[in-house]
Amino acid sequence: MNRIDTLDTPAMRNKARKLIGWVGSSSKPLTIQEIEQALNVRMGDFEGDVRVIARINPVLICGPILEVVDDYVQFVHFTAKQEVSPKTGTIPKF
């Protein structure tokens, strides 16, 4: 978790937190494309304007916490998920 706190910009730290949140709260494994779409959602955007973003690299952003297997983003081990998912059901703000 210290690695996420040391990412270069607040935007990257925010993206890492959202990425871990989506992976940790999803009831099914998400593909990289699904993660990219989820990260595009912005609160209060009712127009639905299409945004083009660069392809993300979850391993580059979230280091040793996440891995990509057959295009699905997942935690490297169940204990990694337990570490970031408190019993209250909310993702910590690191």
Order of alpha helices (4+ residues) and beta strands (2+ residues): alpha-alpha-beta-alpha-alpha-beta-beta-alpha
